[in-house]
């Protein structure tokens, strides 16, 4: 298709503003580079009963994509957790995506990924005969969509160390994992999404476990021993992560 240009650019010639504008867009048929965009709607006409919808004028009329990422590392320790007996999840800073959808969509596909490592010890203290005083703290992660928790994203953090703390001379520590950073890749699809703000957010629950233990230390000599107080924490660390959303009309 031939495009008529009213003005040719020549070195040393003063710019003809009106001619330049007509080169870009003109109300005359077949004039201007942008005049016949969108399948020559203006030239060919539209069918009877045609109505202009929001998706015709908003960008991304068929689908929209959005992505955020963060490289900093976030650390959470058990002393930041509430003393509530309920399982209270707190947001992980930087591991969220909040977007504005300008119109209703058929579905939105959310996908997010992150690295997660933890320090989660199990401690046995058999002070009274065979009775074992065992401490088993909990760390869980779970995502939420628009403030509603997504149960299918719930994950339990593994124990990373076992500590046997006896009143005699027994003291044993076992490390369960040498490689602690685990990649997670999650997804969630929502149908019939209304226009407006929507958010996916990763959350963590750390049981309020910060305690002082008198760990046994064997001193020189066949029978001498003493105990030294230690503060023990649980820890959850989140590494490089990103989040994306794809919407389709």
N, C-alpha and C positions, 0 to 999 in steps of 0.2 A: 504494500500500500504506500502510495506517495504522500509524503508530508510536505505541505507548502510552508516555506519559511519566508517571512516578509523582510528579513534583514540578514545580510551576510556579514560576518565579522572579518574585517580587514585591518591589518596592522596600520596604525597611524590615523585611522578614521574615528571620529568622535562617536561614542556609543549612542545609538538611537534607542532610548529607553522604551518607548512604545513598541518599536519593532522587536526589541529583545523580549518584552513581556508576551507579545503575540507568538514568538517562537516557542515559549514554554506552554502557554495556554491561550486559546482564542475561542470565542463563541461561534466563529465561523466553522462550518463543517470541513473536516480534513485540514484544519489549520492548527499548528502547535503540537509539540511532542506529547504533552499530557492531555490534549483535548479528546483523544479517542481511547483513553485507557478504560479498563474494566469492560472489555468486549464491545466497545463503541455503544455503550448504553444510551448516550445522548443522541447518537445519529440514528440508531435502529429503532428506538422507542421501546416502551415496556408494555407488557400485556395488560389488558383491562383488569382492574381489581388489584394491581400490585400495590403493596404497602411497604414502606421503608421501615425496617426493624433496627433495633439497637446494634445487632451484630453486623449490620451493613456499614456502620460508621465508626464502630469501635475498632481499634487495632487488634489483630489476631482473631479475625471473624470466624475461623473454623476451630482453631485450638490456640491455647496459650501455654507457654512454658516459663518456669521461673526457677532459679537456683541460687542458693546462698551457701557459703562455706566459711569455715574458721579453722585456723591453724594452731591457736593457743591451746594449752592443756589446762583442764579444770580438775582440781582435787577437792574431794569432799571427805571429811573425817566424821566419825560417829558422834563426836561431841557437838556437831552442828544440828543433830537431830532433836526432834521434840521428845519430851519425856512421856508423851501420850502412849497409852497401850495400843492404840489403833495404828494401822499401817498407813503412815502419812508420807506421801510422796512430795518431793520438792523439785522444782525445775532445774535442769542442767543448763547453766548459762552458755549461750552460744549454740546450743543444739536445738534449734527451732527454726521454723519458717512460717512467716505471716505474710499473706498476700491478699490483695483486693481483687475480687472477681467482678467485673463491671456488668455482667448479665448472668442469667440463669444458665447452667450447663447440665448436660446429660450425666456426666460423671467427671470426677476429679481423681487422678491417680497420684498419690503421695508416695515418695520413696526417700528414705534417709539412711545414712550409714555413718558408723563411728567406730573408734577403737576403745575398748574398755578393759581396764585391768583393776585388780583389787588386792587388798591385804586383809585376809579374813581368817583369823586363827581359831582353832578349837582347843580349849584348855580343859584338862582334867586335873583335879586336885583331890586325890583320895586321902583326905586327912584323917577320917575316922574309920579305921579298919577297912572293910571292903566297900564302904559307902563312897560313891564317887560324886564329887561336886563338879559337874560339867557345865561349861559355858559354851553355848553355840549361837553366836550372833548371826544376824541375817542381813544380807544386802540383796535388793531386788531392783530391777529397772523396768520401766513401763512407759509407753508413749500415751499421749492424750490428743484427742482431736476436738478443737473448740471447747476445751475444758472437760470433755468426757473421756474417761480412761478407756483404753483399748486393751481388753484382757488378752487378746491373741498376741500382743507384743510383750507380755510379761515374761521376764527371764530371771532365773535365780543365779546369783554369783556363786562360783565354786569355792570351797575351802582351799586356802593356799598353804596352811601350816597347821601342824598338830603339836601341842605342847603338853607333856606329862610332867606335872609338878607334884612330887611326893614329899611327905614329911621326913622320910629317911634320906638316903643319899641318891635317890632316883630323880634324875632330871633329863628329859629327852625331848628333842625337837626334831620334827620331820617336815621337810619342805615338799609339798605335793607337786608344785609346778615350778619349772625353771623359766618357761615362757609364759608371761602373765598377760601380755596384751592380746586381746582377742578381737577380731573384726566382726562387726554385726552389720547386717544389711536387711532392712525391714521395709515393708510396703503396706499400704492401706488404700482401698478404693471406696469412694463415697459416691452414691448415685443421687440424681435429682438435687443438685447443689444450688442453693439460691444465691443471688447476687449479694455481695457484701464482703466483709473481712472474714478470713478463715485462717486457722493456725494449727500446725502440728508441733508438738513439744515433747521432748524426751525428759523423763522424770526419774528420780532415784529415791529409793527408800533405804535408809541405813538405820538399823536398830540402835537405839540409844545405848551403846555399849562403850563406856569409858570407865575402866575399873582399875583399882590398885591391887596388885597381886604380890604376895610375898614369895618370890621364887627362891627355891633352894639353891644355895651355892656351897659346894664342898670345899672346905679349907684344908691346908696341909695337915696330915695326920690321919690315922685309921678310922676315927669315929667322929671327928669334929665336923660340924656343918652349921651354917647360919642361913638366914633368909634376908633378901634384899627386896625392897618394894619397887615395883615397876608399874608405870602407867601403860596400859595396853589399849590400843585403838583399832577400830576397823577403818578401812580406807577404800574409796572408790575414785578412780582416775579415768578421765575421758580424754582421748587424744583427737587426732585430725578427724573432722566430721563434715558432712555436707547434707543438704536436704533439697529436694526437687518436687515440683508438682506439674502435672500435665492435665489440662482440661480440654474437653471435647463437647461441642454443642450437641 
